Amino acid sequence: MKTLKFKTNIECSNCEARVKPFLDKKEGIVSWKVDTDHADKILTVETEILEAKDVIKTIKRTGFVAEEMQ
């Protein structure tokens, strides 16, 4: 299992609700959460098989932006 972290522009619970269906149905995501209290709005994704680019592409489809954190 690997943990991927992304800086996002997912600002609030309504924004989180917009990405939820996409992340929930994305094959390979075991769990995910967004820390909207953090200044960088950190999205944390637990996955066995996905790469950062896969998650970034999924977030982009929802109209938001995600940038991998090192």
C-alpha positions in Angstrom: 0.0 0.0 0.0 1.3 3.5 -0.8 0.1 6.9 0.3 0.0 9.7 -2.3 -0.4 13.3 -1.2 -1.6 16.2 -3.3 -1.9 20.0 -2.9 -5.4 20.8 -4.2 -7.9 23.6 -4.5 -10.7 21.6 -2.9 -11.8 24.3 -0.4 -14.8 23.1 1.5 -17.3 20.2 2.1 -19.3 21.2 -1.0 -16.2 20.9 -3.1 -15.3 17.6 -1.5 -18.8 16.4 -2.3 -18.2 17.2 -6.0 -15.0 15.0 -6.1 -16.4 12.2 -3.9 -18.3 10.2 -6.6 -15.2 10.2 -8.9 -12.7 9.2 -6.2 -15.1 6.6 -4.7 -15.6 4.8 -8.0 -12.0 5.1 -9.1 -10.6 1.6 -9.4 -7.5 1.2 -7.2 -8.3 3.8 -4.5 -8.6 2.0 -1.1 -9.3 5.2 0.8 -9.0 9.0 0.5 -9.5 12.2 2.5 -9.1 15.9 2.0 -7.8 18.1 4.8 -9.7 21.3 4.1 -8.4 22.9 7.3 -4.8 22.8 6.0 -3.6 25.8 3.9 -2.7 23.5 1.0 -6.0 21.5 1.1 -4.1 18.2 1.2 -5.7 15.2 -0.5 -4.4 11.9 0.8 -5.0 8.8 -1.3 -4.2 5.2 -0.2 -3.7 2.9 -3.2 -2.1 -0.3 -4.2 -1.8 0.2 -7.9 -2.4 3.9 -8.9 0.3 6.4 -9.8 0.0 10.1 -8.9 -0.8 11.0 -12.6 -4.0 8.8 -12.4 -5.3 10.6 -9.4 -4.4 14.0 -10.9 -6.3 13.1 -14.0 -9.4 12.1 -12.0 -9.3 15.3 -10.0 -9.0 17.4 -13.1 -12.2 15.8 -14.5 -14.1 17.2 -11.5 -12.9 20.8 -12.3 -10.3 20.9 -9.5 -6.5 20.9 -9.5 -4.2 18.5 -7.7 -0.4 18.7 -7.6 1.7 15.9 -6.2 3.6 16.7 -3.0 7.1 15.1 -2.5 
